[in-house]
Amino acid sequence: MLMPDRSRARLGRGALVPAALNLVGIGAMTAPAITGLPLAVDLLAPPTERTGILALAVTLGAVAATIANPLFGALSDRTRSRLGSRHPWIIGGSVFGLASMGLLLIAPSIGLLLTAWVLVQISYNALLAAAAGLLADAVPDAERGRASGAFSAAAFLGTVPPLLLSSVLPDHVATVTISMSVLAVAVAVVAAAVLPPRAAPARAGATQTPDADAGGAASIRRFAPVWVGRFIQSVAFGLVSSFMLYLVADRITGTAGAATALTSLSTLAGGGAIVIAALVIGWVADRIDPRILLAGSALLLAGAALVRAGAASAPTLVVSAVLGGISMGVFLAVNLATALRRIPVGAGGRYLGALNIADTLPQIMVPSVAAWLLTLGGPDPMSGAADNFTTLCVGAAVVSLAGLAVLPFLRPVSEPVVGVGVDAGPHEPPRGERS
């Protein structure tokens, strides 16, 4: 069903600045995760303990991110300063992130290294949470589909610079890591200058008062289907992406070492598909019933999982990666746009922070679930190996299809129409909503 036509003007600063912040924030966290953290662990830990310590670091970081993002989002909702409600946390997060990254690179002990990595996650999640809140504050209704596409694409594009720099400069890990953190500080400062806090005129019927029921049952009930849908699709995508190196080794190349190149190519193809799909769908998302797009993305992800279930060649693997990437690009953009339209006024930080948990929680639980699924159904029917990737991929398809059950709860809701604000100062102006 087509929705009312909307302005096709170029994206404004209210959409582009949060996207840029999302890009550099993700990039700053990705840089140490690629090589910096593993190498630091390798220098400090005995060879027999390094994998366990690295796994502990990753787990602690994921837990810290899961807690920090909604916490700082809620704090930014309540902040009043000359810089507005979001910019203090954006700038502060980038500065503390840079300091924490420096500590990570010079940590003389495992304990200090783990502490530094947790601080890195906390700092950059403060930046990311406030950037998401800024998106909710500053983007007018007519731009929300496109802005959500740009914001979602930026998260994946943020991983590209550290990946490229790490491959081109393998002997300068510290330089690559610090450079991404310095870039995050620079973008945070520029963002405050480019998108300063200022009042914007409200639309007819608008109210200047933040929603008093932001934490009430009605608001939570309206937002809950968005969260559940994102959690389900994140689990499904995590399952179909799990242990891909071993799938390639068992079915295609024969060894894990030979599987590295094909696994990297498949991952790159899937990531590129996510970026392109998110950007493209953003330009039409405002004119199509979001439930149609979300249903299509769930069906496509299930199809991608079934293609991978039978993948025994490089082309089939890449095709499944591209299909899965397209499905997630569409889903992430439309899900975020839907979330923006269901968030109470003045509560963008806490609600989008809560939505972030739907992304991070699967990262903690999916590896264990995937490992269990690999043991079901006997040996893999394609390779005869012990790990049954057919069961794993079929399980991912079933989870993705389960997401369709959420769609009836995403029926249009009646919402108050309010104006658009830009990173509100002491009197936070309202932002656009749509019925």
N, C-alpha and C positions, 0 to 999 in steps of 0.2 A: 504494500500500500504506500503510495507516494504521500509525503508530508508536504506542507506548504513550501513554496519556493522561497529561497532566501538570497540575501545579497551574496554576490560572488567576488566581492572586493578582496584585495590581497590581505593576507594575515597582518594584523597590527602588532605593535610591540608587546601588548598584553599577552599574545600567544607566543611570539618568538623568543622573548626574554626567558620565560620559564623553561622553554625547550632547550635553550642554550645552557641554562643552569643544570638541567637534567643531564645533558650530554657531558659536561665537564665533571659533574659530581660522580657519575658512573665511571667515567674515564679515570678519575683520580683513585677510585677504589679498585678498578680493574688492574691498573699498572702494577701494584705490589702483588696482587693475587696471581698474576701470570708467572713471574719469576722471582720478584723481590722476596716475598714471604718464604717460598720453598728454599731459596738459596740461603736465606738467613737461618732457617731451621737446620739446613745441611751443615752450616758452619758451627752451630752451637750444640747440636745433638749427635750422639753416637749413631753410626749407620743402622744399628739394629732398632733404634728408637725413633728415627726421624719420621717415618710414616705415621706412627701413632701420635706424635706431637703435632704434625701438620694437620692431621684429622681433628685433633682437639682444638687447634687454633681456628680451623674453619668452622667447627661447631659453635665455639664460643662467639665467634664473629657473627654467625647467623642468628644466634639467640639475641645478641646485643642489638643487631639491626631490627629484629622483630619487635623488640621493646622500645627502642629509641625512636623509630619513625612515628608511630602514633603519639608518643609522649611529646616529642618536640612539635608535632603538628598541633596538638592541643594547646601547648604553651604559646605557640605563635598566634593562635586564635585570640588569646587573651592579652597579648603584648600591645602596649601603647607607647610609642616613642616618636621622636622627631623623624626617624627613618621609616616610620610606619610599623606595621605588625610583622612583616615577613623579613625585611632586609637585615635587621639585627641578627637573626638566626642564620640567614644565608651567609653573611659576611663572617660572623663568629664561627660557624661550622667550617668554612673554608680555611680560616686562619688556624683554628685548633686542629683541623685535619692536616695542614702542612706541618705543624709542630709534632703531631703524633707520628706522621710519616718519617720525620727526621729521627725521632726516637726509635722507630722500628728499624731503621737502617743501621743504627749504632748500638742497638741493645746488646749488652755484654752477657746476658743470661737468658735462659728460656722463660723464666718468670716475667722478666721485663719485656721480652719479645711478645708474649701472649697479652700482657697488659697494653702494650702499644697497639697491637692489632685490634683489640676491643675498642680502644679509644679512636682509632681510625674509623671503625664502623659507626660508632656513636656520633662522631663529628660530621661525617659526610651524610649520615641519615638525618641529622638536624638540617643540613643544607637542602637535601632532597625533599624533606617533609615541608619545609617552608616554601620551596619552589612550587610544589604541588598546590599548596594553599594560595600562592600568588596566582597560579593559573585559574583557580576557582574564583578569585577576587576580580581579576583583571579582564577576563575574556567575555565579551558580549555574547548574547545568545546566538546570534547569526554566525558566529565563528567557532562555536564549540566543537562541531564535528571535525573541522579542519585542524583546530588547535589540538584536539585530542590525538589526531593522527600524527601531527608533528611532534608532540610531547612523547608519544609512545615510540615513534621511530628514533627519536633522539637517544632514548635509553639504550638501544642496540648500536646506534652509530657511535655512542660514547666508548664502546669497547674497541673500536677500530684503531684509533691513534696509538694506544699502548700496545696493541697487538703488532702493528706495523713497526713501531719504534723498537720493540723488543726483538723482532726478527732481524731488523737492519743493524741494530746496535747491541748485540748479545753480550758484549763485554762492558757495557756501560749501564748496567741495571739501575744503579743508584741515580744516575743522571736522568734516565727515563722516568723513574718513579717520582723524583722531586719535581721534574718539569711539569708533569701533569697536575701536581698539587699547586704549584705556583700559578699555572694557568687557571685553576679553579678560583684562586684568590682574585686574580685579575678580572675574571668574568663577573665574580660576585660584586666587586667594587663598581665596575662599569654598569652592571645591572641596576644598582641603586641610583646611579646618575641618569641612566636612560629611562627608567621607569620609577620616578620618584613618587612618594605618597602625595596624592592630591584628590580632592573631592571631584566627583563626576556628577552631572545633573541626573537626577532620578527620572525614570519614566512615569507616565501617568499612573497614579494609583500606588506609587512606590512608598515604601516606609524606610526611614533612616535608622531604624532600630534593628539590631541583629535578632534573629529568631530566638525567642525566649524558650522555645521548646526544642532546642537543638539536641538535647540528650533525652527527650521524651520518647514514650513508647511509639507514638505515631511516626515520628521522624525515623526512628530505628527500624520500624516495620517497613517503611517505604524504601529504606536503603538496603535492607537485608538481602533481597533477591539479587541485587547487583553484586554484593560480596560473595554470596554462595555460588553464583554463576562463575565468578572469577576464580574462586578456590577450586571448583570442579575442573575447569579447563586448564588451570595451572598444574593440577595433579595429572591430568591426562597427558599434557604435553611433556611433563617431567618423566612420566613412565615411558612414553614412546622414544624419548631421547636418552634414556638411561643405558649405560654400559654399551654405547654404540661401538666403541673400539673393539670390544670383545665379539660383538655381532659380526663386524667386518672380518675379524681374524678367523672366526669359526666358519663363516659361510663363503668368504670371497678370497682372502689373501693367504690364509693358512697360518700366519704368525702375527702377533701383536705389533712387532716392529714394522712389518710391511703394511700394516693397516693404518698407520699414522697419517699418511698423505691423503688417502681416500676419506678417512674420518674428518680431517681438516677441511677438505673440499666440500663434503656434504654439510658440515656445520656452517661453512661460509655461504653456501647456496641457500640454506635455510634461513640464516640471518639476513641475507640480502632480500629474500622474499618477504620477511617480516617487515623490513623497512619500507620496501616499495608498496606492499599491500596497505600498510598503515597510512602512508601518505596519500595514496590514491583514494582509498575508501573515505578518507576524511572529507574529500570534496563532494561526495554524494551522500554522506551519512545523514546530513540534516534534512534530506528530502525523501528518505526511505524509512519506513517503520523499523526501528532498531531490532525488533524481535525477528524480523525476516533475516536481517544480516547476522544476528547472533545464532539463529537456527542454521543458516548456511555454513557458518564457521564451524559449528559443532559437527555437522555432517561431514564437512571436508576434512576435519582433523581425524574423525573416525575412519574415513576412507584412506587417509595418509597412513594411519596406523596399520590398517589391513594390507596396504601395499607393502609396508615394511615387514609385516608378518611373513610374507612370501618372498622377500627380497633375497636373491642369490647372485646378483650381479651389480656392478658399479652403477650403471644407468638407472636401474630400479631403485637403488638406495638414494641416489640424488633426486629422482622424481619424488620419492616419498618425503624427502627433506624439504623440497620446494613446496609441495602441497601442504605440508604441516606448517611451513613458514607463512604461506598465504593465509591459512586459516587463523593463525595466531595474530598476524598483523591486523586482519579484519576485526577479530574479537577484541584485542586490546584497545584499538581506537574507539570502537562502538561502545564497549563496556565503560570506558572512561567518560565518553560523552554522556552516556546515560547516567553515570554517577554524578556528574556535574549538575545535571538537571534535577537531582533528587537530594542534594545536600542543602540543609537549612542555611539561611543567610548567616554569615559570620562564623561558620563552623567548617570551612573547607579543609583546614589543617588536620583537625582530628578525624574527620570522616575519610579523607583520602589517606591519612596515616593508617587508619583501620583497614582500608582497602589494600594497602601495601602488605599487610599481614597475610592476605589471601595469596600473595606471591611468595613471601618468604617462608611461611609455614610448610608448604609442600616441599621446599628445598631441604627441610630437615627430615620430613617423614618419607618422602618418595624413595630414597635409596633403599631403605629397609623393606618397603612394600615391593619394590621391583626385584630385590634379591629373593624375596619369598615367592613371587610369581615365577621366577626362573626355575624353581624347583618343582613346579607342578606339571603334570602331564607327561612325565618321562623325558627321554632325550629329545633334543631339537629335531623335528622331522626333516628339516632341510639339510643339516650338517651331521646329525648323529651325535653331536657334542652334548655334554651333560646339561648345559644351560639352555633351557627351552625358550628361545626368543619369540617363537610363535605365540606361546601362552602370554608372554609379557605384552606383546603388541595387541593381541586380541583384548586383553584386559584393559589396555589404554583406550581402545575403541569403545568398549562398553562404558567406561567412565565418561568419555566425551559425550556419548549419546545420553547418558544420565543427566547431563546439563540441560537437555531439552525440557526436563520437568520444571525448570525454574521459570521458563518463559511466560507461562500464564500469569505469574505473579508480577510481571513487568508491564502490565496493562497501563495505559496512560493514567496519570493522576492529576488531580487539580492542584495547582501550585500558585502562590501569590506572585504577581509580577513585580519585580523590583529592579532598581537601576544597577549600573555597573560601577564598581569602584576600582581604583588602582592602588594596591598595597596600602590600605588605609592607615592613616595616622591616628591621632587621639580620638577622632570621631569617624569610625570606619564607615565609608559609604556603602550602600548596598550594591549587589551585583545582579546581573540579569538572570531571570528564570523564565521558564516556558511552561505553558500548560500542556 
